Amino acid sequence: MRVAAAALALALGAADPVGAEPAEQSPRQPLALDEVLASVDAHYPLLDAARRERDIARGALRAAEGGFDTRLVGIGDVRELGFYESYTGEGMLEQNTRLWGTRFFGGYRLGRGEFPSYDGARQTDRDGEFRAGFELPLLRGRSIDEARARLQRAEIDVRRAGPQIELERIDFERDASVAYWNWLAAGLRVEVSRQLLDVAAQRQDQLERRVTRGVVPRIDLVDNERLIVDRRIRLLGAERDAEQASLGLSLFLRDADGNPEVPGRDRLPEDFPPEEPPDRIPLGPDLERATRSHPLLRNLSLQRERTEVALDLARNDVLPDMDLLVEGSRDTGQPDPGISTEGSIEGDPRSDTEVRARIRLELPIQRRDARGRVAIAQAELSRLESRERFARERIEADIRRALTGVEAAYAQTEAARDNLELALRLRSAEERKLLLGTSNLIDVNIREVQAADAAVMLIRTQAAYYRALANYRAAVGS
């Protein structure tokens, strides 16, 4: 039974502690906070939009993996007119790898016709030439290159999606919790206002009989009619607030199709759950866990890791570009006559197997682009370290501030419960005085309104306690 509403109803003498409507078995279970939070997890559009960030990050990761796709290269060269008539065709597979930036390649080439001595490498034996090899960066591009950096950043972004979604979820669940407790408080305030109106309505019948018998003056009947109007205004205001709270909660409570569901009075719980004393809140473990693994800190840590990738790439680009190329080839089939390396015509101008190695060196003199990016990345790391330090301090301050709010709301709830008990005792005493003829309707009304206000105050403080508890849990990151 609702504590505040039921206690007030009994003290005021209302026949129905729930309200003016007949008590019926509700066909639906009272709405619990867990049901609202489950609805947020399953159907809340903004949380679903946040989850799409992971899909976007995974798509970017797949795109980054394209930097290591196997490539098929085909080349054809036909020379029909001129002193040397020839044609060549070549097909090759290339594969970039994450192993020290090594590029492997292999393929087949066929060259027929007449070739000058300086272009004799294009000529092959009758069945063509098979060749394979690799290219290995020795300095720049050995530990990291643009393709590997892009892939690492994409992998980090996939991991960052987790804490980013958690941060969004924490905010949404806190907002849903606040909306739920506001809805519950508004619904209970409607019950208090309805009971206060019922008492005045029941007393009107009694006063009419007493006026008829000449026991009380007719002015008391008029005064009670004014009370009925005044309390009906109170009830209308409470119902308006409850309707607005229901609409606010419907943004988080959704049906199976994901559409907003406005909770009715039949889903209103009997009362708030019992409050837990603040000294049962494990502040120490919560602080330790939050300052170690809060989603905000994990997100900043991954941002720092992403910036470190940019710093590694910039430092790599300062290095000279030195590549080692190793290639082997073998001709097959009958040899065609051609010009050898000495410039004479021979029947077999090339050997069957050839192996060659080549080193290429390139060094930009100023390297201002790479050095500028090094400075940018280092500054960004320093900025992230400062932000992470402040975030850790802010998280701890938010937790302590939220706990202070819980403690204050709990103390107010205890005081409001005592205030309601005293108001009910005064209301009962005034009612007995009225029966003995030593009081009047004005004083009785004052005590009734005081009791109703005390009940509303208790409801408000209970709602404030649970809102503060939701803020504490959000600050902890749970």
C-alpha positions as CSV (number, residue, x, y, z in Angstrom):
1,M,0.0,0.0,0.0
2,R,1.2,3.5,-0.8
3,V,2.7,4.7,2.5
4,A,2.0,8.5,2.2
5,A,-1.3,8.1,0.3
6,A,-2.7,5.3,2.4
7,A,-1.7,6.9,5.7
8,L,-3.4,10.2,4.6
9,A,-6.5,8.3,3.5
10,L,-6.9,6.6,6.8
11,A,-6.3,9.8,8.7
12,L,-8.8,11.7,6.6
13,G,-11.3,8.9,6.8
14,A,-11.6,8.2,3.1
15,A,-13.4,4.9,2.4
16,D,-11.1,4.0,-0.5
17,P,-7.4,4.6,0.1
18,V,-6.5,4.3,-3.6
19,G,-8.9,6.9,-4.9
20,A,-12.5,7.6,-5.8
21,E,-12.7,4.8,-8.3
22,P,-13.6,1.3,-7.1
23,A,-10.6,-0.9,-6.3
24,E,-10.1,-3.5,-9.0
25,Q,-7.4,-6.1,-9.6
26,S,-5.1,-4.5,-12.1
27,P,-4.8,-6.7,-15.3
28,R,-1.2,-5.6,-15.7
29,Q,1.8,-5.7,-13.4
30,P,3.1,-2.4,-11.9
31,L,5.7,-0.8,-14.0
32,A,9.2,-1.4,-12.6
33,L,12.3,0.6,-13.4
34,D,14.0,-2.5,-14.7
35,E,11.4,-2.7,-17.4
36,V,12.0,0.9,-18.5
37,L,15.7,0.3,-18.6
38,A,15.3,-2.9,-20.6
39,S,13.1,-0.9,-23.0
40,V,15.8,1.7,-23.4
41,D,18.4,-1.0,-24.2
42,A,16.1,-2.7,-26.7
43,H,14.3,0.2,-28.5
44,Y,15.6,3.6,-27.6
45,P,16.4,5.3,-30.9
46,L,19.3,7.4,-29.7
47,L,21.0,4.3,-28.2
48,D,20.4,2.5,-31.4
49,A,22.0,5.4,-33.3
50,A,25.0,5.3,-30.9
51,R,25.4,1.6,-31.6
52,R,25.6,2.4,-35.3
53,E,29.0,4.0,-34.5
54,R,30.4,0.5,-34.1
55,D,29.0,-0.5,-37.5
56,I,30.6,2.6,-39.0
57,A,33.9,1.9,-37.3
58,R,33.8,-1.7,-38.6
59,G,33.1,-0.5,-42.1
60,A,36.1,1.9,-41.8
61,L,38.2,-1.1,-40.6
62,R,37.2,-3.1,-43.6
63,A,38.1,-0.2,-45.9
64,A,41.5,0.1,-44.2
65,E,42.1,-3.6,-44.8
66,G,41.8,-2.8,-48.5
67,G,45.3,-1.4,-48.3
68,F,46.5,-5.1,-48.2
69,D,44.3,-6.4,-50.9
70,T,45.9,-8.6,-53.5
71,R,46.3,-6.7,-56.8
72,L,46.3,-8.2,-60.3
73,V,48.3,-6.1,-62.8
74,G,48.2,-6.7,-66.5
75,I,50.4,-4.9,-69.2
76,G,50.4,-5.2,-73.0
77,D,52.7,-3.5,-75.4
78,V,52.5,-3.9,-79.2
79,R,54.8,-2.2,-81.7
80,E,53.6,-3.0,-85.2
81,L,55.3,-0.1,-87.0
82,G,59.0,0.8,-86.9
83,F,62.4,-0.7,-87.3
84,Y,61.8,-3.1,-84.4
85,E,58.4,-4.9,-84.5
86,S,57.5,-6.7,-81.2
87,Y,54.9,-7.4,-78.7
88,T,55.0,-8.1,-75.0
89,G,52.3,-9.2,-72.5
90,E,52.7,-9.4,-68.7
91,G,50.5,-10.4,-65.8
92,M,51.5,-10.1,-62.2
93,L,50.1,-10.5,-58.7
94,E,51.2,-8.1,-55.9
95,Q,50.6,-8.4,-52.2
96,N,51.4,-5.8,-49.6
97,T,51.9,-7.2,-46.1
98,R,52.1,-6.0,-42.5
99,L,55.4,-7.9,-42.2
100,W,58.0,-5.0,-42.1
101,G,56.0,-3.4,-45.0
102,T,57.2,-6.1,-47.4
103,R,55.6,-6.3,-50.8
104,F,55.7,-9.7,-52.6
105,F,55.0,-10.1,-56.3
106,G,55.1,-12.8,-58.9
107,G,53.9,-13.2,-62.5
108,Y,54.4,-14.2,-66.1
109,R,55.7,-12.3,-69.1
110,L,55.9,-13.1,-72.8
111,G,57.9,-11.0,-75.2
112,R,58.2,-11.9,-78.9
113,G,59.6,-10.1,-81.9
114,E,62.7,-7.9,-82.5
115,F,64.2,-5.8,-79.7
116,P,67.1,-3.4,-79.5
117,S,70.0,-4.3,-77.3
118,Y,69.0,-1.6,-74.7
119,D,65.5,-3.1,-74.5
120,G,66.5,-6.8,-74.6
121,A,65.0,-7.5,-71.2
122,R,61.6,-7.4,-72.8
123,Q,62.4,-10.5,-74.9
124,T,61.7,-13.9,-73.5
125,D,62.0,-17.5,-74.6
126,R,59.2,-19.0,-76.6
127,D,57.1,-20.2,-73.5
128,G,57.6,-17.0,-71.7
129,E,59.2,-16.0,-68.4
130,F,58.1,-16.6,-64.8
131,R,59.4,-14.2,-62.2
132,A,58.9,-13.5,-58.5
133,G,60.4,-11.4,-55.8
134,F,59.9,-9.0,-52.9
135,E,60.5,-5.4,-52.0
136,L,61.6,-4.6,-48.4
137,P,61.8,-1.1,-46.8
138,L,65.0,-0.8,-44.8
139,L,64.4,2.5,-43.0
140,R,61.3,4.5,-43.8
141,G,58.2,2.3,-44.0
142,R,59.8,-0.7,-42.1
143,S,58.1,-0.3,-38.7
144,I,55.0,1.5,-40.0
145,D,53.6,3.1,-43.2
146,E,50.4,4.9,-44.2
147,A,48.5,1.6,-44.9
148,R,49.4,0.1,-41.6
149,A,48.8,3.3,-39.7
150,R,45.4,3.6,-41.3
151,L,44.6,0.0,-40.3
152,Q,45.8,0.5,-36.7
153,R,43.7,3.7,-36.4
154,A,40.6,1.8,-37.7
155,E,41.2,-1.0,-35.2
156,I,41.4,1.5,-32.4
157,D,38.2,3.2,-33.6
158,V,36.4,-0.1,-33.4
159,R,37.5,-0.5,-29.8
160,R,36.6,3.1,-29.1
161,A,33.0,2.5,-30.1
162,G,32.6,0.4,-26.9
163,P,33.2,3.1,-24.3
164,Q,31.5,5.7,-26.5
165,I,28.3,3.6,-26.6
166,E,28.6,3.0,-22.8
167,L,28.8,6.8,-22.2
168,E,25.7,7.3,-24.2
169,R,23.9,4.4,-22.5
170,I,24.8,5.8,-19.0
171,D,23.2,9.2,-19.9
172,F,20.1,7.6,-21.4
173,E,19.6,5.2,-18.5
174,R,20.0,8.1,-16.0
175,D,17.5,10.2,-18.0
176,A,15.1,7.2,-18.1
177,S,15.5,6.7,-14.3
178,V,14.8,10.3,-13.6
179,A,11.7,10.2,-15.9
180,Y,10.5,7.0,-14.1
181,W,10.8,8.5,-10.6
182,N,9.1,11.7,-11.7
183,W,6.3,9.7,-13.2
184,L,5.8,7.7,-10.0
185,A,5.9,10.8,-7.8
186,A,3.4,12.6,-10.0
187,G,1.0,9.6,-10.0
188,L,1.2,9.3,-6.1
189,R,0.5,13.1,-5.9
190,V,-2.6,12.5,-7.9
191,E,-3.8,9.9,-5.3
192,V,-3.2,12.4,-2.5
193,S,-5.1,15.1,-4.2
194,R,-8.0,12.8,-5.0
195,Q,-8.2,11.6,-1.4
196,L,-8.3,15.1,-0.2
197,L,-11.1,15.9,-2.6
198,D,-13.0,12.7,-1.5
199,V,-12.9,13.8,2.1
200,A,-14.5,17.1,1.3
201,A,-17.1,15.5,-0.9
202,Q,-18.0,13.0,1.8
203,R,-18.2,15.7,4.4
204,Q,-20.6,17.7,2.2
205,D,-23.2,15.0,2.5
206,Q,-22.8,15.0,6.3
207,L,-23.0,18.8,6.5
208,E,-26.2,18.8,4.4
209,R,-27.9,16.5,6.9
210,R,-26.6,18.5,9.9
211,V,-27.7,21.8,8.3
212,T,-31.1,20.2,7.8
213,R,-31.3,19.3,11.4
214,G,-30.1,22.8,12.4
215,V,-27.0,21.6,14.1
216,V,-24.6,23.7,12.0
217,P,-25.1,27.0,10.1
218,R,-25.6,26.9,6.3
219,I,-22.4,29.0,5.9
220,D,-20.4,25.9,6.8
221,L,-22.0,24.1,3.9
222,V,-21.0,26.9,1.6
223,D,-17.4,26.9,3.0
224,N,-17.2,23.2,2.4
225,E,-18.4,23.7,-1.2
226,R,-15.5,26.1,-1.7
227,L,-13.1,23.5,-0.3
228,I,-14.4,21.0,-2.9
229,V,-13.8,23.5,-5.7
230,D,-10.4,24.4,-4.4
231,R,-9.4,20.7,-4.0
232,R,-10.8,19.9,-7.5
233,I,-8.4,22.5,-8.9
234,R,-5.6,20.9,-7.0
235,L,-6.5,17.5,-8.5
236,L,-6.7,18.9,-12.0
237,G,-3.2,20.3,-11.6
238,A,-1.9,17.1,-10.2
239,E,-3.5,15.1,-13.1
240,R,-1.9,17.5,-15.6
241,D,1.5,17.0,-14.1
242,A,1.0,13.2,-14.1
243,E,0.0,13.3,-17.7
244,Q,3.1,15.3,-18.7
245,A,5.3,12.9,-16.6
246,S,3.7,9.9,-18.4
247,L,4.4,11.5,-21.8
248,G,8.0,12.2,-20.7
249,L,8.4,8.5,-19.6
250,S,7.0,7.3,-22.9
251,L,10.1,8.5,-24.7
252,F,12.0,5.7,-22.9
253,L,9.2,3.1,-22.4
254,R,8.4,1.5,-25.8
255,D,6.4,-1.4,-27.1
256,A,7.6,-4.4,-29.0
257,D,7.6,-2.3,-32.3
258,G,9.7,0.4,-30.7
259,N,6.8,3.0,-30.5
260,P,6.4,5.2,-27.4
261,E,4.1,3.7,-24.8
262,V,2.3,6.0,-22.4
263,P,1.9,4.2,-19.0
264,G,-1.5,4.4,-17.5
265,R,-2.6,4.6,-13.9
266,D,-3.1,0.8,-13.8
267,R,0.7,0.5,-14.1
268,L,1.5,2.8,-11.1
269,P,3.4,1.0,-8.3
270,E,2.0,1.1,-4.8
271,D,4.8,3.1,-3.4
272,F,8.5,3.9,-3.7
273,P,10.9,1.1,-2.8
274,P,12.5,1.4,0.7
275,E,15.4,3.7,0.7
276,E,18.9,2.3,1.4
277,P,21.0,4.3,4.0
278,P,23.8,6.1,2.2
279,D,26.4,4.5,4.5
280,R,25.8,1.2,2.6
281,I,27.1,2.8,-0.7
282,P,30.6,1.4,-1.3
283,L,32.2,4.7,-2.0
284,G,35.8,3.5,-1.8
285,P,35.4,0.6,-4.3
286,D,33.3,2.7,-6.6
287,L,35.9,5.5,-6.7
288,E,38.7,2.9,-7.4
289,R,36.8,1.2,-10.2
290,A,35.6,4.5,-11.7
291,T,39.0,6.1,-11.7
292,R,40.5,3.0,-13.3
293,S,37.9,1.9,-15.9
294,H,35.3,4.6,-16.4
295,P,34.2,4.6,-20.0
296,L,35.3,8.3,-20.4
297,L,38.9,7.3,-19.3
298,R,39.0,4.3,-21.6
299,N,37.9,6.5,-24.5
300,L,40.6,9.1,-23.7
301,S,43.2,6.3,-23.4
302,L,42.2,5.0,-26.9
303,Q,42.4,8.5,-28.3
304,R,45.9,8.7,-26.9
305,E,46.8,5.4,-28.5
306,R,45.4,6.6,-31.8
307,T,47.6,9.7,-31.5
308,E,50.6,7.6,-30.8
309,V,50.0,5.9,-34.1
310,A,50.1,9.3,-35.8
311,L,53.4,10.1,-34.0
312,D,55.0,6.8,-35.0
313,L,54.0,7.5,-38.6
314,A,55.4,11.0,-38.5
315,R,58.7,9.9,-37.0
316,N,58.9,7.2,-39.6
317,D,58.5,9.7,-42.4
318,V,61.5,11.6,-41.2
319,L,63.7,8.7,-42.1
320,P,65.3,8.2,-45.5
321,D,63.5,6.1,-48.0
322,M,65.7,3.1,-48.6
323,D,64.2,0.0,-50.3
324,L,65.7,-3.4,-51.1
325,L,64.3,-5.2,-54.2
326,V,65.1,-8.8,-54.8
327,E,63.7,-10.5,-58.0
328,G,64.3,-13.8,-59.6
329,S,63.1,-14.9,-63.1
330,R,63.3,-18.0,-65.3
331,D,62.6,-18.3,-69.0
332,T,61.0,-21.5,-70.4
333,G,60.7,-23.1,-73.9
334,Q,63.0,-22.8,-76.9
335,P,65.2,-19.7,-77.0
336,D,64.7,-17.0,-79.7
337,P,67.8,-15.5,-81.3
338,G,68.5,-12.0,-80.0
339,I,71.2,-9.4,-79.2
340,S,73.2,-10.3,-76.2
341,T,74.5,-7.9,-73.6
342,E,77.7,-7.6,-75.6
343,G,75.8,-6.4,-78.6
344,S,76.2,-9.5,-80.8
345,I,73.5,-11.7,-82.2
346,E,73.3,-15.1,-80.5
347,G,70.9,-18.0,-80.6
348,D,70.4,-18.0,-76.8
349,P,71.2,-14.4,-75.7
350,R,70.0,-15.0,-72.0
351,S,70.4,-17.6,-69.3
352,D,67.5,-19.6,-68.0
353,T,67.5,-18.2,-64.5
354,E,68.3,-14.7,-63.4
355,V,68.5,-13.2,-59.9
356,R,69.0,-9.5,-59.2
357,A,69.0,-7.2,-56.2
358,R,68.5,-3.4,-56.1
359,I,68.7,-0.7,-53.4
360,R,67.0,2.6,-53.9
361,L,67.7,5.6,-51.6
362,E,65.6,8.8,-51.4
363,L,66.0,11.5,-48.8
364,P,64.0,14.8,-48.8
365,I,66.4,17.5,-47.5
366,Q,64.1,19.6,-45.2
367,R,61.5,17.0,-44.3
368,R,59.3,19.8,-42.9
369,D,56.1,17.9,-43.5
370,A,57.1,15.0,-41.3
371,R,58.7,17.1,-38.6
372,G,55.6,19.3,-38.5
373,R,53.4,16.3,-38.0
374,V,55.8,15.0,-35.2
375,A,55.3,18.3,-33.4
376,I,51.5,18.2,-33.9
377,A,51.3,14.6,-32.5
378,Q,53.5,15.4,-29.5
379,A,51.3,18.4,-28.6
380,E,48.2,16.4,-29.1
381,L,49.5,13.7,-26.7
382,S,50.3,16.4,-24.1
383,R,46.8,17.8,-24.5
384,L,45.2,14.3,-24.1
385,E,47.3,13.6,-21.0
386,S,46.0,16.9,-19.4
387,R,42.4,16.0,-20.4
388,E,42.8,12.5,-18.9
389,R,44.1,13.8,-15.7
390,F,41.3,16.4,-15.4
391,A,38.7,13.7,-16.4
392,R,39.9,11.5,-13.6
393,E,39.7,14.4,-11.1
394,R,36.2,15.3,-12.4
395,I,34.9,11.8,-12.1
396,E,36.0,11.6,-8.5
397,A,34.4,15.0,-7.8
398,D,31.2,14.0,-9.5
399,I,31.0,10.8,-7.5
400,R,31.5,12.6,-4.2
401,R,29.1,15.3,-5.1
402,A,26.5,12.8,-6.2
403,L,26.9,10.9,-2.9
404,T,26.4,14.2,-1.0
405,G,23.1,14.5,-3.0
406,V,22.0,11.0,-1.9
407,E,22.9,11.7,1.7
408,A,21.0,15.0,1.7
409,A,17.9,13.5,0.0
410,Y,17.9,10.5,2.4
411,A,18.0,12.9,5.4
412,Q,15.2,14.9,3.9
413,T,13.1,11.8,3.3
414,E,13.5,10.7,6.9
415,A,12.5,14.2,8.1
416,A,9.5,14.3,5.7
417,R,8.3,11.0,7.0
418,D,8.4,12.3,10.6
419,N,6.7,15.5,9.4
420,L,3.9,13.4,7.8
421,E,3.4,11.4,11.0
422,L,3.1,14.6,13.1
423,A,0.7,16.2,10.6
424,L,-1.5,13.1,10.6
425,R,-1.6,13.2,14.4
426,L,-2.6,16.8,14.4
427,R,-5.3,16.1,11.8
428,S,-6.8,13.3,13.9
429,A,-6.8,15.4,17.0
430,E,-8.5,18.3,15.1
431,E,-11.1,15.8,13.8
432,R,-11.8,14.6,17.4
433,K,-12.2,18.2,18.5
434,L,-14.7,18.8,15.7
435,L,-16.8,15.8,16.8
436,L,-16.7,17.3,20.4
437,G,-17.8,20.7,19.1
438,T,-14.7,22.5,20.2
439,S,-13.3,23.0,16.7
440,N,-14.5,24.4,13.4
441,L,-14.4,23.6,9.7
442,I,-11.7,26.2,9.0
443,D,-9.2,24.5,11.5
444,V,-10.1,21.1,10.2
445,N,-9.4,22.2,6.6
446,I,-6.0,23.6,7.7
447,R,-5.0,20.3,9.3
448,E,-6.2,18.3,6.3
449,V,-4.2,20.5,3.9
450,Q,-1.2,20.3,6.1
451,A,-1.4,16.5,6.1
452,A,-1.8,16.4,2.4
453,D,1.1,18.8,1.9
454,A,3.2,16.6,4.2
455,A,2.3,13.6,2.1
456,V,3.3,15.4,-1.1
457,M,6.5,16.5,0.6
458,L,7.4,12.9,1.4
459,I,6.7,11.9,-2.2
460,R,8.9,14.7,-3.5
461,T,11.8,13.8,-1.2
462,Q,11.6,10.1,-2.1
463,A,11.7,11.0,-5.8
464,A,14.6,13.3,-5.1
465,Y,16.4,10.5,-3.3
466,Y,16.1,8.1,-6.2
467,R,17.0,10.8,-8.7
468,A,20.1,11.4,-6.7
469,L,20.9,7.7,-6.6
470,A,20.5,7.6,-10.4
471,N,23.0,10.5,-10.7
472,Y,25.4,8.6,-8.4
473,R,25.3,5.5,-10.5
474,A,25.8,7.5,-13.6
475,A,28.8,9.3,-12.1
476,V,30.3,5.9,-11.1
477,G,29.8,4.7,-14.7
478,S,27.6,1.7,-13.9
